Amino acid sequence: MGRLDGRIAFVTGGARGIGRAIVEKFASEGAAVTFADLDEAPGREPARELAAAGIAATFCQADITVEADVQRAIEGVVARHGTLDVLVNNAGVNAYFDATEMTEAEWDRVFGVDLKGAWLCAKYALRPMKTAGRGSIVNIASIHAALTIAGMFPYAAAKAGLLGLTRSLALEYGPMGIRVNAVMPGYTRTRLVEEWLRTQPDPEAMERRVLDILPIRRMATPAEIANVVAFVASDEASAITGASLAADGGLGVMFAT
């Protein structure tokens, strides 16, 4: 018996990194998982690999910044399965801009993926959840939503907005049996973190510095973040809503050094 047996789940950004780990974990816990990603080819390949490993997951191409795409994807899940129990808003992009040089189009792109997309997915996921009188939404934010460093504008602002969205939806829909929470990963071995390291003058030195300041002296793996998400999504966390849970290896409990 898995903690998500019989649950219907929709995961955005599920082709790689933390998203793929969430898809694998949910499927192993008994959920019927549909995952969305922007690009067709990168999405189809993980679906084939998962199928070869005996993991049932359905890929759906969708741009979460486009309402019609989101509506088609989520209504398609509901049409196939009759309901939707869990939404994981995982899709996101990193952003490194000078506030005086960033263009309006660049701002709109970052917030379109990191914040607007989460709202659009919630908009269509909440409808079947309200009908069922139950549901769980997990937003993948970041430790940067609460604690950040120079050079992360406007990523930190977008992720902080995601925490506000989480709290607001938790208040609005808690009386209807729907829980909404956020998970805030810290340094995790993903493509986005590797991209950030490559932007540093000395990537190897920066990685050593990161590992030295982490209390657990290592980055998290995507699978470890997925374990937290599966717990938060499940009935084992039935008393938790409106929460922002850090999975940051202890980074957030330290004074800066």
N, C-alpha and C positions, 0 to 999 in steps of 0.2 A: 504494500500500500504506500503510495507516494503522498506527500503533503498537498499536492495539487491534482490529485486524481479526479478526472472528469471535468476539470476546469478548462474553459476556452480562453486562450490568451493571445494578445496581439502585441508584438514587440517592434518598435521602430529602430532603424539602424542595426538590424540583426545580422548583417553579413560578416562583420568583423569585430574583433576586439571584445569589449565588455558585452556588446549586444549579442554576438554569437555565443559567448559563454552563457548568457542568460537563456537563449533559445535552447541550448543543450541541457542546461540544468532544469528548466521547466519541463522539457520533454521527459527527462529521466525521472521527474517527480510525478509524471502521469498526466500532464496537461496536453491538450491539443493546441499546438502553437502555429500561428501564422506570423511571419516576420516580414517587415517592409524594408526596402532600401531604395536609394535613388536610382542606382544603375542596374540594368537588367543582367548583364554578364556576371559581375561580381556577386550578385544575389543568387543566380541560378547555380553557380558552382558550389557554394556552401550547402545548398539544399541537396545537391547530388551527393556530396561528401557525407552529409548527415544521414541520408537515406542508406548509403553503403554501410554506415556504422550501425544501422538499425534504429536510427532516431527519426521519427516521423515529424516533419516540419514543412509547412507550406510557404513558399516565397511569393510575395506580392510586390511588384514594382510600383512605387509611389513617391511622389515629391511631397513631403509633409508641409511644405510652405504653400501648397496649392489646395484650396478647399475641396475642389471637385475630386482630386486624387484621394484625399483623406476620406471623403464620403464614400467613394467607390470601394476603397479598400476595407473600411470597417463595416459598411453595410454588406459587403460580400462575405465577410466572416460570419456575420449574424445570419445571413441567408443560408449559409452552409450548415451552421451549427445550432441555430435557433436562439443564440444568446451570445453575450460576451461577458466574461467574469473578471478578466485581468487586463489592464493596459499598462505597458511599460514604455514610458517616453524616454528612450535612450539616445535617439539620434542627436548629434550635436557637431559643431565645428569649433575648432580653436580660432582665436583671433588675436593678432598682435598689431596694434595700430597706434600711431600718434594721434591724440584727440584733435590736434589742430590740422592734421593732414588727411584724416579719414574722410572718405566721400560719403554722401548720403546713401548712394547705392550700396557701398560696402557695409554701412551700418544696417541697412534694411536686410541685407543678406544674412548677417550674423544673427540679428534678432529674429529673422524669419525662421531660421532653423532652430536656434536654441530656446526661443520663447514662444513665438507665434505658432510653430508647429506643435508644441505641446498642448497649447490651448485648442487648436483645431482637432487634434486627436481626442482630447478630453470631451470636446463638444459632441462628437459623434459616438464616443464610447459611453458617455453618461446616459444616453437615451435608452439603450437596452438595459443598462444597469438599474436605472430608475424603474423600468417595467418589472425587472426581476426582484427588486427590493434588496439588492446586494451587489457588491463589486469592490474591486481594489485597484487603485491607480498608484503606480510607483514612478516618480519622476527622478531621472538620474541627473543630479545637479553636480556639484563639485565643491571641494574644500574652498575653492576660490569664491564661492558664494558668501562665505563668512570671513575668511582670512585670505589675503592675496599678496602679491609681490609686484614690483614695478614691471612694466612691460606686458601686462595682461589685459590692457584696455582693448575692447570693451567686454571681453569674455566674462570677467568678474561681474560686471553689471548685468549681463544677460542671465547668468546663473543665479545671481541674487534675486532677480525677477522671478525665476522659476520657484524659488522658495516662497515668495509672496503668493504666487499662483497656487502652490500647494496648500498653504494655510487657508486661503480664501475658499478654495473648493472643499477642503475638509469641513469647514464651518457650514457651508451651504448644503452639502449633500450627506453629512453625517446622519442627520435624522432620517434619511432614506435608506440607511444601511450600507452606504458607500464610504469606504475609507480612502484617504489620499495622503500619501507620504512621499518624502524625498530621501534618497540615499546620496551621500556626498563622498565620492571617492577622492582619495589623495593621489599620490604618485602611484600609477599602475602601469604595468608593462603593456602598453598599447601603442598603436600607430601614432596617436595624437601626442603622447608623451615623447616618443622618439622624434617626431617632427619638432617639438619644442627644444629638445636637446640639440638638434642639428642647427638651430638658430643661434646657439651660444658660441662665443668666440673660441672656447675650448670645450667641446662636448664631453670629452672624457673626464676632464677636471670637474665640470659641473655635475656629472653623474656621481663622481666620488663624493662631492660636497653634499648632494642630496642624500646619498646613503648614510653619510656620517651624521646628518641631523635627524634622520628618522629613528625614533626610539627602537623600532624592531630591526633597524639596520638593513632593510631591504624594501623594495617596492612590492606592492600587492600584485597578485596575478588576477587576470580577468575572472577566473573561476572563483576566486575568493569573494570578489564583489558580487558575482552571480549568486553565491550562497546567501549573502545578506538580502539580496533582492527577493529570492525565493521565500525566505522567511517572512519578510515584510508583506509580500503578496498573499501569503497563506493565512488560514484561520488561526495558526499558532500566534499570530500577531493581532488577534481580533480586538484587543483593547488599545491598539496604537493607531492614531490618526492625527494628521496635522504635524507630524514629527519630521525632523531633519536628522537623519542618522549618519554620523561620520564613519567612514571606513578608510581611515587615512594613516594607519600604522602609528597612531599616537601623535602625529605632527601638530594637530590643533590644540593639544594640551600644553605645549611648551611656550615659554617666552622666547622671542627672537634672540639669536646669539650672533 
